[in-house]
Amino acid sequence: MSFEKFVDENMIEKTKKECIHCNICKKNCDFLTKYDMNLFEFIEKPEHRYSCFLCDKCRAVCPKDLSGAQIATEMRKESPENTFKTEFMKNNYKLRNNSKKKSTDLLYLGCNFPGFLPKTTERIIEICKDMGMDYSIDCCKKPVYESGGKANISQVEKLCRDKGVKRLVCCCPNCYHFLKYRLNIEVIDIYKFLKEKGIGKKLDVVPDVFFPCSDRYNHEIFESVKYFIYDYNDTFTDVNCCGLGGGAGSKEPDLLEKTKEKMNAHNTESVYTYCSSCAGIFKNRYELKNVKNFLTEILEVKEEPSSSYGKNVLRFKFKNLRK
C-alpha cells in the first residue's frame, strides 16, 4: 500500500510553483525563524531536513496550504540519514506484545503509551478484556516513515488480518492519524470508544489543553474528548510541538529549551493532553507540574507520566493478561 496516496505527491514541486514568499510560515515557526528561511528557501537547504519537528504549523497558517512537514519528509526520503536503528527497532517492533487471539475490536496501545502511562495501560486493558477484546502493544510505523526510512505497514495489516480485526481502537493520536487511511478496516480513537460503551467519568474542571501535533489543526480526536468535559482553554497556542516531533530534538536542543521556557511561562495549574509522549516530555524533561493525560483522568487512575519508560515497556512486553 502506497503511503503517498494520502498526501500531496510532491510538496517540494508544489512549493516551488505556489509559494508567494509572504514569510507567514517563518513568523510562526521557531525552526524556520532560527534558520531565517521560509518554506521555499527550506527546499534549498536540505541539510536542515532533520531539524524540522514536523508539527505543520506552517501549513496551518500558509495561504497556499504548503507543508513544511511534507517537504522535510520528502527530503528525508530522497536522502535518508541514520534510519537503520529506527527501521530495526520499529518495523518489527522488538518490544511488541501481540497474541493470536481473535478480536473483532482490537485495543491498539502503540509503543509509547505503556511506557509513559503503565497504570492507565493496565486499566484500559482490563476494561477491554471484560468485553472480550484483545490488545496490541506495537508500533504503527510512523517513526520509520517520518525518519525517511521504509515503513513496513504490512506488519500491522497482517496482525489485523490474522486476528480477524474489524475495528482498531487507538490510544495514541499518532497511531490513529497515521493508520486511519492506511488500513482497510475502521480506525477509531479510544475516547469515541469509551463514549460508545458508556465508560468513563466526565471531568468537573476546565482544562488547559495542549494539543498534540497530529490532532492540533483538525481536532478529530478532541471532538471525542469533548464529550468528557464541559469547556476548555486553548492555552498553549504559542507552542507548536512538545519537542518530540520528527526526531528533531537531538538536532535542536536549543529549540527544546525554548519550548520548555514557553510552557513554563504559562504557569498553569495543570497541563492536560491526550498524547502520552507529550505528557512524558512535559513531566520528565521540562519538569512541569500536574501533567495530566485525559484518558487517565477519565478512567480515574491515579497516575502521573512515568519516568521509568524503559522498565515499563520491558514489563509489558512479557506481560500476559489474555488468560
Secondary structure by P-SEA (a helix, b strand, c coil): ccccccccccaaaaaacccccccccccccaaaaaacccaaaaaacccccccccccccccccccccccaaaaaaaaaaaccccaaaaaaccccccbbbbcccccccccccccccccccaaaaaaaaaaaaaacbbbbbcccaaaaaaacccccaaaaaaaaaaacccbbbbccaaaaaaccccccbbbbcaaaaaaaacbbbbbcccccccccccccccaaaaaaaaccccccccccccccccccccccccccaaaaaaaaaaaaaacccbbbbccaaaaaaacccccccccccaaaaaaccccccccaaaaaaaaaaaccccc
